[in-house]
Amino acid sequence: MANTESKTQTRTRTGLEVKEPPLFRVIYLNDDKTAMDFVIDSLIDYFGYDGAAAESITVEIHEKGSATVAVLPYEIAEQKGIEITFNARSNGYPLQIKLEPDE
């Protein structure tokens, strides 16, 4: 009877480096038309802030002209920016969000 066992070879790659995805800052820009309540609600809904923290960040945006509201991998930061911008426009607000590499 012939040997029917198959021989399996395993190859291992070495030298592959796994890196964390680059992080980006999500920045809200102040304007004269977007309601502060809308900004507070978006910080709570999209980033999980509690009411007091969201209000404090909103005041910072208003007083300083902008504020970083989150630091996330690019794809997540971009998606949140798109969703929030769409929601703002749907409600008649010109809220602008920009992404910058976190260095």
Secondary structure as UniProt FT lines:
FT   STRAND          23..29
FT   HELIX           36..47
FT   HELIX           51..64
FT   STRAND          66..73
FT   HELIX           74..90
FT   TURN            91..92
FT   STRAND          96..101
//
